[in-house]
Amino acid sequence: MPLLDSTGQALVDPLVELWNNFATALPGLLAAIIVIVVGYVVASALGFLIHKLLDKSRVDQQLKRAGLAHSIGFVSVATLIGALVKWYVFTLFLLPASSFLKFGILSDLLADFARWVPNLLVAIVILMFGMVIADFLADKILHAKRKGVRLASSVVRWAIIIFVTLIALGQAGINVDLAKETTLILVGGIALGIGIALGIGFGYALKEEAKVVIKQLKKKV
């Protein structure tokens, strides 16, 4: 009998502990669910409002008219910004929701995720606007109708894209210090090469004029 009693107790104790843990965590779980549901409703409403405001401002049509719609893959800016606002606001509710949970490591992971997602969304916005600015400046240079503008346009475009991408990655929490240093060296080398090429080009172009100026100086001396 003592053996049966001890065996039965060994089977019952884990079940009792499991029930007690569930009963302890249940109020926090219900509170977290309520916070998440309210957060999703508020986030959806704000995202919808932002989408409608941007749609009314005809920002997508203005980008198409400026020839910059391709910069972000022909995605609707109103839809994209509305979605980003929605999920940004929603993640703000995840942090208080995670504080109600008593799941140990899982709660900590959810809290860390809630802190990181806003940085990711900001990084996406930085990258999106960087692409638009890069294409805008590149197109302005391209329309200058001067020699070498195609190369200059490409250099400016890719330089801005690379720098903006590095900024966005840094905002998302990715270590890009080595990439930044490498990029600075590459851009510096390209700029130096372009400067030397332009200097040589101007030198050859002004060769005859320089001879005339030197002769005149010699006569005066």
HELIX and SHEET records of a PDB file:
HELIX    1   1 PRO A    2  LYS A   56  1                                  55    
HELIX    2   2 VAL A   59  ARG A   65  1                                   7    
HELIX    3   3 ALA A   69  ILE A   72  5                                   4    
HELIX    4   4 VAL A   77  PHE A  100  1                                  24    
HELIX    5   5 ILE A  105  LEU A  142  1                                  38    
HELIX    6   6 VAL A  149  GLN A  171  1                                  23    
HELIX    7   7 ASP A  177  ALA A  205  1                                  29    
HELIX    8   8 LYS A  207  LYS A  220  1                                  14    
END                                                                             
